[in-house]
Amino acid sequence: MNDSNEAQNGSSASERPVIGLTTYLERAQTGVWDVRASFLPAVYFEAVTAAGGIAVLLPPQPVDADIAHELLSRLDGLIICGGVDVDPARYGQQAHPLTDRPRTDRDALEDALLHAAISEEVPFLGICRGAQMLNVALGGTLNQHLPEVVGSDRYRAGDGVFNSVPVAVEQGSRLATIVGDNLAGVPVYHHQSIATVAQGLSVVARTDDGTIQAIELGSVPFGLAVQWHPEQTATEDSRLFAALVEAAANYKRNRS
C-alpha cells in the first residue's frame, strides 16, 4: 500500500484487520470456463475494504471444530453473509414447499465458524441468512415462509429488487450505539425470519409487524446479526461494517 492509500484509510496494511466472509460454491461461467467457483457479490467485500478491513473469502469446505478454530486463528473478524435458506433439518423441521434446496456444505462451515468465533470471542456480523444461521446454530428456529405469518411479500419483492422497511432499534443495545434507535428504511430481501429465539440471544430490532430484524449475543464483545442487507447501501451508510472492522482491529491488537 502506498503512502496516499495509507493516509486515506487511516492505517498501514499491517494494522488493518483481516475479515473472513463466507461464500457459496456455485456454477460460474467466464470465457471458455464453466466450473464450480467460490461466489460472493462484490458489494460485501467492497464494504469491508472501504471500512478499513482486509477481506478474505471463505469457500465451503470440509470442516470440524479443530479446522474452524485454526481458520479463525488467521482472522480478526467474521461476516456470515446472505444467501439461500438454512436447512430446516438443523432446527428439527421438514422443508416448506418454498424453502430453498439445502446447501449443507455452507451450513456446516458457518455453524462451525460461529461456534468457534463465540468460543474465541472473534468479532462477527451476520447478514440476512447470517442472522438466521446464528439463531439456528444456537438452538433457535425459523419461520420458513414469512408471507404466511405477516400476510404480504413486503420483505421479498422478487426479481432481485430490494424493498425498504423502517426498523425500530432497542434503546441501549449495541446496535443502537452504532445506528441509533430508529432506521427510516433498510434494504430487505428475505422470505424467512427468526421464530423461536435461541438462548443467549437478545432481539434488538423489529419492524412494525413484529418481525425480528436484529439480534445480539451479549456474552461476547461483538456478536451482532441483522436481517437486512447493509452491504446494499454501504456507500451511503457504512456504520455496521465500520463497527465490525473497529472491533476486529481491537481484537487484533489485544491478541498480538
Secondary structure, DSSP 8 states (H G I E B T S, - for coil): --HHHHHHHTS-GGGS-EEEEE-EEEEEEETTEEEEEEE--HHHHHHHHHTT-EEEEE------HHHHHHHHTT-SEEEE---S---GGGGT----TTS----HHHHHHHHHHHHHHHHHT--EEEETHHHHHHHHHTT--EES-THHHHSS-TT--STT--EEEEEEE-TTSHHHHHH-SEEEEEEE--S-EE-S--TTEEEEEE-TT--EEEEEETTSSSEEEESS-GGGGTTT--HHHHHHHHHHHHHHHHH-
